[in-house]
Amino acid sequence: MIIPFWILLTPLYNREDPALFGMPFFYWFQFVGIAIGVACTTLVYLGTRNKPATAPPSEPADVDDLDGGNAR
């Protein structure tokens, strides 16, 4: 998921040339960045949607076990 963060490097695309269909590089590069971000998010979702969530290593403590004021 770190790949979409390359769009935050503004000096990388803060220019007008090369233009694509009359659109300056600054704008169409951002559109490409959005498409890459969506593709990365989709790949991560598809890769992890069938994996079960991990259970905690042990059952959570009972409230009576947490109460330190009662001597048994």
C-alpha positions in Angstrom: 0.0 0.0 0.0 3.0 2.3 0.0 3.0 2.6 -3.8 0.2 5.2 -4.1 2.2 7.6 -1.8 4.6 8.5 -4.7 1.9 10.9 -5.8 2.8 13.1 -2.8 6.2 13.9 -4.4 5.0 17.1 -6.0 8.4 18.1 -7.4 8.3 14.9 -9.5 5.4 16.2 -11.6 5.3 20.0 -11.1 5.7 20.9 -14.7 3.6 21.4 -17.9 5.4 19.2 -20.5 4.7 16.6 -21.8 1.1 17.3 -22.5 -1.4 14.5 -23.2 -4.5 15.4 -25.3 -3.8 19.0 -24.5 -3.8 18.4 -20.7 -0.6 19.5 -18.9 1.6 16.8 -17.3 0.7 18.1 -13.8 -3.0 17.1 -14.3 -2.8 13.9 -16.2 -0.1 12.5 -13.9 -2.4 13.0 -11.0 -5.2 11.1 -12.8 -2.7 8.2 -13.5 -1.8 8.3 -9.8 -5.4 7.9 -8.8 -5.8 5.0 -11.1 -2.7 3.3 -9.7 -3.9 3.9 -6.1 -7.3 2.3 -7.0 -5.5 -0.7 -8.6 -3.3 -1.2 -5.6 -6.2 -1.0 -3.2 -8.1 -3.5 -5.3 -5.2 -5.9 -5.4 -4.8 -5.8 -1.6 -8.6 -6.3 -1.1 -8.7 -9.3 -3.5 -5.6 -10.8 -1.9 -6.9 -10.6 1.6 -10.7 -10.9 1.5 -10.7 -14.7 1.9 -8.2 -14.8 4.7 -9.8 -15.3 8.2 -9.2 -12.7 10.8 -6.7 -13.8 13.4 -8.2 -14.6 16.8 -6.6 -13.2 19.9 -4.0 -15.5 21.5 -6.1 -16.1 24.6 -9.6 -15.4 25.8 -10.0 -11.9 27.3 -9.7 -11.8 31.1 -12.9 -11.9 33.0 -13.8 -8.7 35.0 -13.5 -10.7 38.2 -9.9 -11.6 37.3 -9.1 -8.0 36.7 -10.5 -6.8 40.1 -7.4 -6.6 42.4 -9.4 -5.4 45.4 -11.1 -8.7 46.3 -9.0 -11.4 48.1 -10.1 -14.9 47.4 
